[in-house]
Amino acid sequence: MSITAEQIQLVQSSFAKVRPIADQAAALFYARLFEIAPQVKPMFKGDMVEQGRKLMAMLNTVVNGLTDLDSIVPAAQSMAKRHVDYGVRPEHYACVGSALLHALGQGLGTDFTPAVKQAWADAYGLLSGVMIAPAYPATQEQRA
């Protein structure tokens, strides 16, 4: 999977519209995540407002780094490996992607066009793929 320069621009310009409503977007994300994957809720033990701010800061870093994936992949892979210790499993990534797209759709409204949605889906698919592979090597070997 890859992402085009036009898709990167769509992700970055749409995320610029999310920044002013970052707290609300994070709340929408977690509400949707816990709705579609209630089994992950116990993984979150701290202040959810602070957790949402961490999520948005991480998304900001990723969105800004899309033009130089080599600069963000190592940190994303390291984060994925840490998340294994929290109980995150490969199948949770699909739930997170779905919750992210839902939150973006709610937050952006009519600005969440089909092209913007596809750009986000492709960017998330690319990043989650590079995160899952090193975090769950046994899973990857089973697929081979």
N, C-alpha and C positions, 0 to 999 in steps of 0.2 A: 504494500500500500504506500502511496505517496500523496503529497499535498502540493498543489500548484501555487505559484506566486500570487495568482488572483485569489485563491482560497485563503492564503495567509493574510492578504489585505482585508478580506471580508471578516475573518476572525478578529483581526486587530481593530478594525474600525467598529465592529459591533461590540467588542469588549469595552471600547472607550465609552460607549453608551451605558454599559453596565456599571462601570466604576462609581458613578454618583449614587447608585442604588445597591452598592455592594452588600450591605448588611441584609437588605431585603432579599437580594438574590441568593445569598447564602442560606437564609432561613427557608426560602422556597426549595432550594436544593435538598437540604436535610429533611424537610417535611416529606418531600417526594421519595427520597431514598428510604426513609423509615417506613413509608407506606408500601413500597414495592418490595422491600427487603427488610422486614422487621427483625430478622435474625442478626442484623449488623448493629442494631441500636445499642446492645450492651457493650460494644467496642468503644463507645464514646462515653467516657466517665466524667469529663471535665465540663467547664463552662462552654455551652454551645455557641454563645455569641463570640467568644474568643476563638473557638474552633472555626467558626465561619470566617472570621478575619484571617486566620491562617490559610484557609482554603482559598480565599480571594487573593491573598498575597502570592500563594503558590501559582494560581491561575495567571496572575499578572506576570510573574516571571516566565512562565511557559509561553504565554501569548507573545511577550516581547522577544522571546528566544526562538520563535518559529523560523525566523530568517537564517538562523545559525543553529540547526538542531544539534550539532556536535557539542555546542556549549551547554545544552540543557540535558542531554541524554544521560550522562554519568550521574548527575544529581537525581534525576527521575528514577534511574535504576537503583540507586542507593536507597531512596525513599521506599521503593517497592519492596526491597529486601527487608527493611525495618518493619513494614506493614505486615509481613508474614508473621512476625512475632505477636502482632495484635490479633491475629486470627483471620486476616484477610486471605481469601482464596481466589483463584483465578476467575471463577464464575461471578465474583462480586464486581469485577471490572465492568461487566455489561450493565449491571444495575446502576453503577455510578455514572456510566455514560448516558443511560436513559434519564436519570435524575438531573444530570447536567443539562441535557437538551430540553427537558421540561422546564427547568428554572430559567434558562435563557429565553425560551418561548414566552413564558409568563412575563419575564422582565422586559423583554424587547417589544412585545406585542407585534404590531404590523411590520416592524423592522426585522422580525425574524422570518425572513423570506425563505422559500425553498432552497435557494442558493446559499444563504447564510447557514441554514440548518445543515446542509450537506457539507459545507466547509468545516463546521464544528465537528460533525460526525467523523469526517475523514481525519481531521487533526487529532481527535481523541482516539480514534482507532489506531493511528500511527503510533502515538505516544504510549497508549496502553499496551500495544504489542511489544514495544521495546522494553517496557517495564515487566511484563509477565514472563518473558523468556528467561532472563537471568534470575528472577526471584523464585521461579518454580522449575528448575532444570529437570526434575524427575518427570514432571507433567509433559514437558517438551519431548523427552526421550520416549515416553509412552506413545506419543503421536507419530513418531518417526517410523 
